Amino acid sequence: MMTRKQKYCLACEQELKGRNDKKFCDPHCKIAYHYRKMQEDNFSFYARVAKQLKINRRLLKS
Ligand SMILES: [Zn+2]
């Protein structure tokens, strides 16, 4: 099985130089990436709740 190496920084998408087992060009990018991911997770959670609330409201009206 071939393992695909990460060639670009996951946060800023710059080409990675040096050791190619890295995922980020520097620690700041790592923090930024995880922070963004966390925000996205929070967003999808709230989006789900909002959707559920709309459904509940519709049920109450009918
Ligand atoms: Zn980067």
N, CA, C, O and the ligand as a Tripos MOL2 file, in Angstrom:
@<TRIPOS>MOLECULE
protein
  249   247    63     0     0
PROTEIN
NO_CHARGES

@<TRIPOS>ATOM
      1 N           0.8480   -1.2000    0.0000 N.3       1 MET1
      2 CA          0.0000    0.0000    0.0000 C.3       1 MET1
      3 C           0.8830    1.2500    0.0000 C.2       1 MET1
      4 O           1.8360    1.3650    0.7710 O.2       1 MET1
      5 N           0.5420    2.1530   -0.8650 N.am      2 MET2
      6 CA          1.3140    3.4040   -0.9390 C.3       2 MET2
      7 C           0.7380    4.4090    0.0400 C.2       2 MET2
      8 O          -0.4730    4.6180    0.1150 O.2       2 MET2
      9 N           1.6320    5.0180    0.7790 N.am      3 THR3
     10 CA          1.1560    6.0680    1.6720 C.3       3 THR3
     11 C           1.4540    7.4160    1.0140 C.2       3 THR3
     12 O           2.5880    7.7200    0.6450 O.2       3 THR3
     13 N           0.4280    8.1780    0.8860 N.am      4 ARG4
     14 CA          0.6140    9.4970    0.2630 C.3       4 ARG4
     15 C           1.1570   10.4770    1.2830 C.2       4 ARG4
     16 O           0.5950   10.6540    2.3640 O.2       4 ARG4
     17 N           2.2390   11.0980    0.9270 N.am      5 LYS5
     18 CA          2.8260   12.0650    1.8580 C.3       5 LYS5
     19 C           2.1850   13.4320    1.6750 C.2       5 LYS5
     20 O           1.8490   13.8610    0.5710 O.2       5 LYS5
     21 N           2.0370   14.0750    2.7900 N.am      6 GLN6
     22 CA          1.4850   15.4290    2.7790 C.3       6 GLN6
     23 C           2.5120   16.3750    2.1730 C.2       6 GLN6
     24 O           3.6090   16.5480    2.7050 O.2       6 GLN6
     25 N           2.1410   16.9780    1.0610 N.am      7 LYS7
     26 CA          3.1020   17.8500    0.3820 C.3       7 LYS7
     27 C           2.8730   19.3160    0.6910 C.2       7 LYS7
     28 O           3.7700   20.1490    0.5610 O.2       7 LYS7
     29 N           1.6600   19.6080    1.1000 N.am      8 TYR8
     30 CA          1.3170   21.0060    1.3570 C.3       8 TYR8
     31 C           0.8100   21.1810    2.7790 C.2       8 TYR8
     32 O           0.1690   20.2970    3.3470 O.2       8 TYR8
     33 N           1.1030   22.3030    3.3170 N.am      9 CYS9
     34 CA          0.6450   22.6360    4.6650 C.3       9 CYS9
     35 C          -0.8850   22.6180    4.6920 C.2       9 CYS9
     36 O          -1.5320   23.2060    3.8260 O.2       9 CYS9
     37 N          -1.4470   21.9550    5.6700 N.am     10 LEU10
     38 CA         -2.9030   21.8360    5.7580 C.3      10 LEU10
     39 C          -3.5760   23.1660    6.0810 C.2      10 LEU10
     40 O          -4.7620   23.3500    5.8080 O.2      10 LEU10
     41 N          -2.8250   24.0810    6.6570 N.am     11 ALA11
     42 CA         -3.4130   25.3550    7.0610 C.3      11 ALA11
     43 C          -3.2960   26.4120    5.9680 C.2      11 ALA11
     44 O          -4.2960   27.0220    5.5870 O.2      11 ALA11
     45 N          -2.0990   26.6330    5.4650 N.am     12 CYS12
     46 CA         -1.9110   27.7280    4.5060 C.3      12 CYS12
     47 C          -1.6410   27.2300    3.0850 C.2      12 CYS12
     48 O          -1.5030   28.0280    2.1580 O.2      12 CYS12
     49 N          -1.5670   25.9090    2.9210 N.am     13 GLU13
     50 CA         -1.3970   25.2770    1.6110 C.3      13 GLU13
     51 C          -0.1000   25.6480    0.8980 C.2      13 GLU13
     52 O           0.0040   25.5770   -0.3270 O.2      13 GLU13
     53 N           0.8550   26.0330    1.6770 N.am     14 GLN14
     54 CA          2.1790   26.2630    1.1120 C.3      14 GLN14
     55 C           2.8930   24.9360    0.9700 C.2      14 GLN14
     56 O           2.6490   24.0030    1.7360 O.2      14 GLN14
     57 N           3.7650   24.8540    0.0010 N.am     15 GLU15
     58 CA          4.5050   23.6150   -0.1790 C.3      15 GLU15
     59 C           5.4190   23.3880    1.0090 C.2      15 GLU15
     60 O           6.0920   24.3030    1.4840 O.2      15 GLU15
     61 N           5.4300   22.1380    1.4840 N.am     16 LEU16
     62 CA          6.2480   21.8160    2.6370 C.3      16 LEU16
     63 C           7.6620   21.4680    2.2070 C.2      16 LEU16
     64 O           7.8850   20.7170    1.2580 O.2      16 LEU16
     65 N           8.5850   22.0250    2.9190 N.am     17 LYS17
     66 CA          9.9830   21.7410    2.6260 C.3      17 LYS17
     67 C          10.5960   21.0010    3.7950 C.2      17 LYS17
     68 O          10.0970   21.0560    4.9190 O.2      17 LYS17
     69 N          11.6930   20.3020    3.5090 N.am     18 GLY18
     70 CA         12.3840   19.5680    4.5600 C.3      18 GLY18
     71 C          11.7560   18.2200    4.8070 C.2      18 GLY18
     72 O          11.3690   17.5410    3.8560 O.2      18 GLY18
     73 N          11.6420   17.8130    6.0470 N.am     19 ARG19
     74 CA         11.0580   16.5200    6.3960 C.3      19 ARG19
     75 C           9.6730   16.4140    5.8100 C.2      19 ARG19
     76 O           8.8420   17.3060    5.9830 O.2      19 ARG19
     77 N           9.4260   15.3160    5.1120 N.am     20 ASN20
     78 CA          8.1180   15.2380    4.4630 C.3      20 ASN20
     79 C           7.0930   14.4240    5.2410 C.2      20 ASN20
     80 O           6.1060   13.9630    4.6690 O.2      20 ASN20
     81 N           7.3160   14.2440    6.5260 N.am     21 ASP21
     82 CA          6.2690   13.6310    7.3390 C.3      21 ASP21
     83 C           5.4980   14.7020    8.1050 C.2      21 ASP21
     84 O           4.6810   14.4150    8.9800 O.2      21 ASP21
     85 N           5.7910   15.9380    7.7420 N.am     22 LYS22
     86 CA          5.1180   17.0550    8.4100 C.3      22 LYS22
     87 C           3.7870   17.3390    7.7310 C.2      22 LYS22
     88 O           3.5880   17.0010    6.5640 O.2      22 LYS22
     89 N           2.9000   17.9510    8.4580 N.am     23 LYS23
     90 CA          1.6120   18.3450    7.8900 C.3      23 LYS23
     91 C           1.4730   19.8510    7.8420 C.2      23 LYS23
     92 O           0.6050   20.3840    7.1510 O.2      23 LYS23
     93 N           2.3260   20.5280    8.5720 N.am     24 PHE24
     94 CA          2.2380   21.9830    8.6600 C.3      24 PHE24
     95 C           3.6220   22.5890    8.4750 C.2      24 PHE24
     96 O           4.6250   21.9680    8.8270 O.2      24 PHE24
     97 N           3.6810   23.7860    7.9280 N.am     25 CYS25
     98 CA          4.9780   24.4080    7.6920 C.3      25 CYS25
     99 C           5.5620   24.9610    8.9890 C.2      25 CYS25
    100 O           6.7820   25.0390    9.1310 O.2      25 CYS25
    101 N           4.7230   25.3400    9.9200 N.am     26 ASP26
    102 CA          5.2230   25.7650   11.2320 C.3      26 ASP26
    103 C           4.1560   25.5750   12.3160 C.2      26 ASP26
    104 O           2.9870   25.3520   12.0020 O.2      26 ASP26
    105 N           4.5490   25.6620   13.5710 N.am     27 PRO27
    106 CA          3.5980   25.4070   14.6650 C.3      27 PRO27
    107 C           2.3830   26.3240   14.6410 C.2      27 PRO27
    108 O           1.3030   25.9420   15.0910 O.2      27 PRO27
    109 N           2.5590   27.5320   14.1180 N.am     28 HIS28
    110 CA          1.4360   28.4670   14.0680 C.3      28 HIS28
    111 C           0.3440   27.9330   13.1500 C.2      28 HIS28
    112 O          -0.8470   28.0440   13.4410 O.2      28 HIS28
    113 N           0.7750   27.3530   12.0430 N.am     29 CYS29
    114 CA         -0.1820   26.7880   11.1020 C.3      29 CYS29
    115 C          -0.9210   25.6200   11.7360 C.2      29 CYS29
    116 O          -2.1120   25.4230   11.4930 O.2      29 CYS29
    117 N          -0.2190   24.8550   12.5390 N.am     30 LYS30
    118 CA         -0.8330   23.7200   13.2060 C.3      30 LYS30
    119 C          -1.9470   24.2120   14.1350 C.2      30 LYS30
    120 O          -3.0500   23.6650   14.1470 O.2      30 LYS30
    121 N          -1.6400   25.2380   14.9000 N.am     31 ILE31
    122 CA         -2.6220   25.8080   15.8190 C.3      31 ILE31
    123 C          -3.7950   26.3790   15.0300 C.2      31 ILE31
    124 O          -4.9560   26.1660   15.3780 O.2      31 ILE31
    125 N          -3.4750   27.1060   13.9660 N.am     32 ALA32
    126 CA         -4.5090   27.7330   13.1530 C.3      32 ALA32
    127 C          -5.4330   26.6850   12.5500 C.2      32 ALA32
    128 O          -6.6500   26.8640   12.5000 O.2      32 ALA32
    129 N          -4.8410   25.5990   12.0970 N.am     33 TYR33
    130 CA         -5.6300   24.5440   11.4730 C.3      33 TYR33
    131 C          -6.5890   23.9150   12.4790 C.2      33 TYR33
    132 O          -7.7750   23.7460   12.1950 O.2      33 TYR33
    133 N          -6.0740   23.5720   13.6480 N.am     34 HIS34
    134 CA         -6.9080   22.9300   14.6540 C.3      34 HIS34
    135 C          -7.9860   23.8860   15.1630 C.2      34 HIS34
    136 O          -9.1040   23.4720   15.4670 O.2      34 HIS34
    137 N          -7.6410   25.1460   15.2480 N.am     35 TYR35
    138 CA         -8.6060   26.1440   15.6850 C.3      35 TYR35
    139 C          -9.7570   26.2370   14.6870 C.2      35 TYR35
    140 O         -10.9290   26.2750   15.0620 O.2      35 TYR35
    141 N          -9.3850   26.2720   13.3910 N.am     36 ARG36
    142 CA        -10.3840   26.3780   12.3340 C.3      36 ARG36
    143 C         -11.2850   25.1460   12.3320 C.2      36 ARG36
    144 O         -12.4990   25.2490   12.1560 O.2      36 ARG36
    145 N         -10.6780   23.9910   12.5280 N.am     37 LYS37
    146 CA        -11.4280   22.7500   12.5390 C.3      37 LYS37
    147 C         -12.4390   22.7460   13.6910 C.2      37 LYS37
    148 O         -13.5810   22.3110   13.5480 O.2      37 LYS37
    149 N         -11.9780   23.2420   14.8220 N.am     38 MET38
    150 CA        -12.8250   23.3110   15.9910 C.3      38 MET38
    151 C         -14.0220   24.2220   15.7170 C.2      38 MET38
    152 O         -15.1570   23.9110   16.0780 O.2      38 MET38
    153 N         -13.7390   25.3550   15.0690 N.am     39 GLN39
    154 CA        -14.8020   26.3020   14.7270 C.3      39 GLN39
    155 C         -15.8200   25.6470   13.8010 C.2      39 GLN39
    156 O         -17.0270   25.8240   13.9630 O.2      39 GLN39
    157 N         -15.3190   24.8870   12.8280 N.am     40 GLU40
    158 CA        -16.2080   24.2250   11.8820 C.3      40 GLU40
    159 C         -17.0870   23.2110   12.5870 C.2      40 GLU40
    160 O         -18.2740   23.0910   12.2830 O.2      40 GLU40
    161 N         -16.5090   22.4850   13.5250 N.am     41 ASP41
    162 CA        -17.2730   21.5020   14.2770 C.3      41 ASP41
    163 C         -18.3710   22.1940   15.0680 C.2      41 ASP41
    164 O         -19.5110   21.7310   15.1030 O.2      41 ASP41
    165 N         -18.0210   23.2950   15.6960 N.am     42 ASN42
    166 CA        -19.0100   24.0590   16.4390 C.3      42 ASN42
    167 C         -20.1060   24.5380   15.5150 C.2      42 ASN42
    168 O         -21.2870   24.4940   15.8590 O.2      42 ASN42
    169 N         -19.7080   24.9990   14.3310 N.am     43 PHE43
    170 CA        -20.6840   25.5200   13.3910 C.3      43 PHE43
    171 C         -21.6740   24.4380   12.9870 C.2      43 PHE43
    172 O         -22.8840   24.6650   12.9860 O.2      43 PHE43
    173 N         -21.1630   23.2680   12.6450 N.am     44 SER44
    174 CA        -22.0720   22.2140   12.2010 C.3      44 SER44
    175 C         -22.9830   21.7780   13.3380 C.2      44 SER44
    176 O         -24.1220   21.3700   13.1150 O.2      44 SER44
    177 N         -22.4690   21.8690   14.5560 N.am     45 PHE45
    178 CA        -23.3150   21.5220   15.7010 C.3      45 PHE45
    179 C         -24.4810   22.5030   15.8020 C.2      45 PHE45
    180 O         -25.6320   22.0980   15.9660 O.2      45 PHE45
    181 N         -24.1750   23.7890   15.7030 N.am     46 TYR46
    182 CA        -25.2380   24.7930   15.8090 C.3      46 TYR46
    183 C         -26.1800   24.7380   14.6240 C.2      46 TYR46
    184 O         -27.3800   24.9800   14.7540 O.2      46 TYR46
    185 N         -25.6120   24.4090   13.4450 N.am     47 ALA47
    186 CA        -26.4530   24.2960   12.2610 C.3      47 ALA47
    187 C         -27.4600   23.1660   12.4400 C.2      47 ALA47
    188 O         -28.6180   23.2830   12.0410 O.2      47 ALA47
    189 N         -27.0100   22.0890   13.0350 N.am     48 ARG48
    190 CA        -27.8990   20.9480   13.2900 C.3      48 ARG48
    191 C         -28.9950   21.3260   14.2710 C.2      48 ARG48
    192 O         -30.1650   20.9970   14.0730 O.2      48 ARG48
    193 N         -28.6060   22.0150   15.3220 N.am     49 VAL49
    194 CA        -29.5870   22.4130   16.3350 C.3      49 VAL49
    195 C         -30.6150   23.3540   15.7150 C.2      49 VAL49
    196 O         -31.8140   23.2150   15.9540 O.2      49 VAL49
    197 N         -30.1440   24.3070   14.9210 N.am     50 ALA50
    198 CA        -31.0410   25.2720   14.2860 C.3      50 ALA50
    199 C         -32.0260   24.5670   13.3660 C.2      50 ALA50
    200 O         -33.2030   24.9240   13.3220 O.2      50 ALA50
    201 N         -31.5580   23.5880   12.6440 N.am     51 LYS51
    202 CA        -32.4050   22.8430   11.7330 C.3      51 LYS51
    203 C         -33.4810   22.1030   12.5180 C.2      51 LYS51
    204 O         -34.6520   22.0960   12.1400 O.2      51 LYS51
    205 N         -33.0680   21.4890   13.6040 N.am     52 GLN52
    206 CA        -33.9970   20.7380   14.4410 C.3      52 GLN52
    207 C         -35.0550   21.6680   15.0130 C.2      52 GLN52
    208 O         -36.2260   21.3010   15.1070 O.2      52 GLN52
    209 N         -34.6420   22.8730   15.3960 N.am     53 LEU53
    210 CA        -35.5930   23.8330   15.9520 C.3      53 LEU53
    211 C         -36.6330   24.2240   14.9230 C.2      53 LEU53
    212 O         -37.8090   24.3880   15.2460 O.2      53 LEU53
    213 N         -36.1930   24.3730   13.6720 N.am     54 LYS54
    214 CA        -37.1240   24.7270   12.6030 C.3      54 LYS54
    215 C         -38.1450   23.6310   12.4030 C.2      54 LYS54
    216 O         -39.3320   23.8900   12.2090 O.2      54 LYS54
    217 N         -37.6640   22.4000   12.4530 N.am     55 ILE55
    218 CA        -38.5750   21.2640   12.2840 C.3      55 ILE55
    219 C         -39.5950   21.2480   13.4150 C.2      55 ILE55
    220 O         -40.7860   21.0450   13.1820 O.2      55 ILE55
    221 N         -39.1320   21.4600   14.6210 N.am     56 ASN56
    222 CA        -40.0370   21.4810   15.7750 C.3      56 ASN56
    223 C         -41.1010   22.5570   15.6230 C.2      56 ASN56
    224 O         -42.2730   22.3440   15.9360 O.2      56 ASN56
    225 N         -40.6660   23.7300   15.1310 N.am     57 ARG57
    226 CA        -41.5920   24.8380   14.9660 C.3      57 ARG57
    227 C         -42.6720   24.4780   13.9470 C.2      57 ARG57
    228 O         -43.8490   24.7920   14.1210 O.2      57 ARG57
    229 N         -42.2300   23.8030   12.8710 N.am     58 ARG58
    230 CA        -43.1680   23.4180   11.8410 C.3      58 ARG58
    231 C         -44.1950   22.4310   12.4030 C.2      58 ARG58
    232 O         -45.3780   22.4960   12.0700 O.2      58 ARG58
    233 N         -43.7320   21.5320   13.2450 N.am     59 LEU59
    234 CA        -44.6160   20.5390   13.8420 C.3      59 LEU59
    235 C         -45.6620   21.2010   14.7370 C.2      59 LEU59
    236 O         -46.8140   20.7720   14.7920 O.2      59 LEU59
    237 N         -45.2390   22.2470   15.4290 N.am     60 LEU60
    238 CA        -46.1540   22.9370   16.3300 C.3      60 LEU60
    239 C         -47.2530   23.6570   15.5650 C.2      60 LEU60
    240 O         -48.3980   23.7390   16.0100 O.2      60 LEU60
    241 N         -46.8660   24.1880   14.3760 N.am     61 LYS61
    242 CA        -47.8340   24.9520   13.5740 C.3      61 LYS61
    243 C         -48.9040   24.0640   12.9730 C.2      61 LYS61
    244 O         -50.0670   24.4560   12.8800 O.2      61 LYS61
    245 N         -48.5120   22.8710   12.5670 N.am     62 SER62
    246 CA        -49.4640   22.0290   11.8610 C.3      62 SER62
    247 C         -50.4960   21.3660   12.7790 C.2      62 SER62
    248 O         -51.3590   20.6280   12.3050 O.2      62 SER62
    249 ZN          1.4820   26.6810    6.7510 Zn       63 ZN63
@<TRIPOS>BOND
     1     1     2 1
     2     2     3 1
     3     3     4 2
     4     3     5 am
     5     5     6 1
     6     6     7 1
     7     7     8 2
     8     7     9 am
     9     9    10 1
    10    10    11 1
    11    11    12 2
    12    11    13 am
    13    13    14 1
    14    14    15 1
    15    15    16 2
    16    15    17 am
    17    17    18 1
    18    18    19 1
    19    19    20 2
    20    19    21 am
    21    21    22 1
    22    22    23 1
    23    23    24 2
    24    23    25 am
    25    25    26 1
    26    26    27 1
    27    27    28 2
    28    27    29 am
    29    29    30 1
    30    30    31 1
    31    31    32 2
    32    31    33 am
    33    33    34 1
    34    34    35 1
    35    35    36 2
    36    35    37 am
    37    37    38 1
    38    38    39 1
    39    39    40 2
    40    39    41 am
    41    41    42 1
    42    42    43 1
    43    43    44 2
    44    43    45 am
    45    45    46 1
    46    46    47 1
    47    47    48 2
    48    47    49 am
    49    49    50 1
    50    50    51 1
    51    51    52 2
    52    51    53 am
    53    53    54 1
    54    54    55 1
    55    55    56 2
    56    55    57 am
    57    57    58 1
    58    58    59 1
    59    59    60 2
    60    59    61 am
    61    61    62 1
    62    62    63 1
    63    63    64 2
    64    63    65 am
    65    65    66 1
    66    66    67 1
    67    67    68 2
    68    67    69 am
    69    69    70 1
    70    70    71 1
    71    71    72 2
    72    71    73 am
    73    73    74 1
    74    74    75 1
    75    75    76 2
    76    75    77 am
    77    77    78 1
    78    78    79 1
    79    79    80 2
    80    79    81 am
    81    81    82 1
    82    82    83 1
    83    83    84 2
    84    83    85 am
    85    85    86 1
    86    86    87 1
    87    87    88 2
    88    87    89 am
    89    89    90 1
    90    90    91 1
    91    91    92 2
    92    91    93 am
    93    93    94 1
    94    94    95 1
    95    95    96 2
    96    95    97 am
    97    97    98 1
    98    98    99 1
    99    99   100 2
   100    99   101 am
   101   101   102 1
   102   102   103 1
   103   103   104 2
   104   103   105 am
   105   105   106 1
   106   106   107 1
   107   107   108 2
   108   107   109 am
   109   109   110 1
   110   110   111 1
   111   111   112 2
   112   111   113 am
   113   113   114 1
   114   114   115 1
   115   115   116 2
   116   115   117 am
   117   117   118 1
   118   118   119 1
   119   119   120 2
   120   119   121 am
   121   121   122 1
   122   122   123 1
   123   123   124 2
   124   123   125 am
   125   125   126 1
   126   126   127 1
   127   127   128 2
   128   127   129 am
   129   129   130 1
   130   130   131 1
   131   131   132 2
   132   131   133 am
   133   133   134 1
   134   134   135 1
   135   135   136 2
   136   135   137 am
   137   137   138 1
   138   138   139 1
   139   139   140 2
   140   139   141 am
   141   141   142 1
   142   142   143 1
   143   143   144 2
   144   143   145 am
   145   145   146 1
   146   146   147 1
   147   147   148 2
   148   147   149 am
   149   149   150 1
   150   150   151 1
   151   151   152 2
   152   151   153 am
   153   153   154 1
   154   154   155 1
   155   155   156 2
   156   155   157 am
   157   157   158 1
   158   158   159 1
   159   159   160 2
   160   159   161 am
   161   161   162 1
   162   162   163 1
   163   163   164 2
   164   163   165 am
   165   165   166 1
   166   166   167 1
   167   167   168 2
   168   167   169 am
   169   169   170 1
   170   170   171 1
   171   171   172 2
   172   171   173 am
   173   173   174 1
   174   174   175 1
   175   175   176 2
   176   175   177 am
   177   177   178 1
   178   178   179 1
   179   179   180 2
   180   179   181 am
   181   181   182 1
   182   182   183 1
   183   183   184 2
   184   183   185 am
   185   185   186 1
   186   186   187 1
   187   187   188 2
   188   187   189 am
   189   189   190 1
   190   190   191 1
   191   191   192 2
   192   191   193 am
   193   193   194 1
   194   194   195 1
   195   195   196 2
   196   195   197 am
   197   197   198 1
   198   198   199 1
   199   199   200 2
   200   199   201 am
   201   201   202 1
   202   202   203 1
   203   203   204 2
   204   203   205 am
   205   205   206 1
   206   206   207 1
   207   207   208 2
   208   207   209 am
   209   209   210 1
   210   210   211 1
   211   211   212 2
   212   211   213 am
   213   213   214 1
   214   214   215 1
   215   215   216 2
   216   215   217 am
   217   217   218 1
   218   218   219 1
   219   219   220 2
   220   219   221 am
   221   221   222 1
   222   222   223 1
   223   223   224 2
   224   223   225 am
   225   225   226 1
   226   226   227 1
   227   227   228 2
   228   227   229 am
   229   229   230 1
   230   230   231 1
   231   231   232 2
   232   231   233 am
   233   233   234 1
   234   234   235 1
   235   235   236 2
   236   235   237 am
   237   237   238 1
   238   238   239 1
   239   239   240 2
   240   239   241 am
   241   241   242 1
   242   242   243 1
   243   243   244 2
   244   243   245 am
   245   245   246 1
   246   246   247 1
   247   247   248 2
@<TRIPOS>SUBSTRUCTURE
     1 MET1         2 RESIDUE 1 A MET
     2 MET2         6 RESIDUE 1 A MET
     3 THR3        10 RESIDUE 1 A THR
     4 ARG4        14 RESIDUE 1 A ARG
     5 LYS5        18 RESIDUE 1 A LYS
     6 GLN6        22 RESIDUE 1 A GLN
     7 LYS7        26 RESIDUE 1 A LYS
     8 TYR8        30 RESIDUE 1 A TYR
     9 CYS9        34 RESIDUE 1 A CYS
    10 LEU10       38 RESIDUE 1 A LEU
    11 ALA11       42 RESIDUE 1 A ALA
    12 CYS12       46 RESIDUE 1 A CYS
    13 GLU13       50 RESIDUE 1 A GLU
    14 GLN14       54 RESIDUE 1 A GLN
    15 GLU15       58 RESIDUE 1 A GLU
    16 LEU16       62 RESIDUE 1 A LEU
    17 LYS17       66 RESIDUE 1 A LYS
    18 GLY18       70 RESIDUE 1 A GLY
    19 ARG19       74 RESIDUE 1 A ARG
    20 ASN20       78 RESIDUE 1 A ASN
    21 ASP21       82 RESIDUE 1 A ASP
    22 LYS22       86 RESIDUE 1 A LYS
    23 LYS23       90 RESIDUE 1 A LYS
    24 PHE24       94 RESIDUE 1 A PHE
    25 CYS25       98 RESIDUE 1 A CYS
    26 ASP26      102 RESIDUE 1 A ASP
    27 PRO27      106 RESIDUE 1 A PRO
    28 HIS28      110 RESIDUE 1 A HIS
    29 CYS29      114 RESIDUE 1 A CYS
    30 LYS30      118 RESIDUE 1 A LYS
    31 ILE31      122 RESIDUE 1 A ILE
    32 ALA32      126 RESIDUE 1 A ALA
    33 TYR33      130 RESIDUE 1 A TYR
    34 HIS34      134 RESIDUE 1 A HIS
    35 TYR35      138 RESIDUE 1 A TYR
    36 ARG36      142 RESIDUE 1 A ARG
    37 LYS37      146 RESIDUE 1 A LYS
    38 MET38      150 RESIDUE 1 A MET
    39 GLN39      154 RESIDUE 1 A GLN
    40 GLU40      158 RESIDUE 1 A GLU
    41 ASP41      162 RESIDUE 1 A ASP
    42 ASN42      166 RESIDUE 1 A ASN
    43 PHE43      170 RESIDUE 1 A PHE
    44 SER44      174 RESIDUE 1 A SER
    45 PHE45      178 RESIDUE 1 A PHE
    46 TYR46      182 RESIDUE 1 A TYR
    47 ALA47      186 RESIDUE 1 A ALA
    48 ARG48      190 RESIDUE 1 A ARG
    49 VAL49      194 RESIDUE 1 A VAL
    50 ALA50      198 RESIDUE 1 A ALA
    51 LYS51      202 RESIDUE 1 A LYS
    52 GLN52      206 RESIDUE 1 A GLN
    53 LEU53      210 RESIDUE 1 A LEU
    54 LYS54      214 RESIDUE 1 A LYS
    55 ILE55      218 RESIDUE 1 A ILE
    56 ASN56      222 RESIDUE 1 A ASN
    57 ARG57      226 RESIDUE 1 A ARG
    58 ARG58      230 RESIDUE 1 A ARG
    59 LEU59      234 RESIDUE 1 A LEU
    60 LEU60      238 RESIDUE 1 A LEU
    61 LYS61      242 RESIDUE 1 A LYS
    62 SER62      246 RESIDUE 1 A SER
    63 ZN63       249 GROUP 0 **** ****
